[in-house]
Amino acid sequence: MKKELRIKKNKDFQVVFQKGRSFANRQFVVYALPKEDQGFFRIGLSVSKKIGNAVTRNRIKRYIRQSILELKDSLLPGMDYVIIARKPAAEMDFFAVKSSIIHVLKVGKVLKKSAKNQ
């Protein structure tokens, strides 16, 4: 994922947490904030130390990034997203992570209508 598509600064995370809307399922919480001045979406990831060691956390982040990369044409542009992994995500494989991400994004109505179970 390109660097300009990531949220890195704590200030940007805090703005999305405070002003964005959230939706969740068992494995993930997603915060979404519309940004009219940008024509692309940005993603921020948060995986707590409570979830596991560094290897586990990095694997979850890789799975989430790859899922978002495969869904990039279906996501609404002009938004900032922060994805927070919950404890059950530690035992999931890539395909389970991707289907869970699709589910939570559908719950939040931020997937375009053309995104039919990719």
CORVEN-V958408 format. One line per field, one symbol per residue. phi: phi as a letter, one per 20 degrees, with the letter a starting at -180 (. if undefined). Layout:
phi: ???
This chain:
phi: .fffededfgffgffffededdbbcfecdcdccfcfececdcccdccffffrffffffffffffgfffgfdgfefffmcddcddedgfffeeegfffffffgffffgeldefffedkf
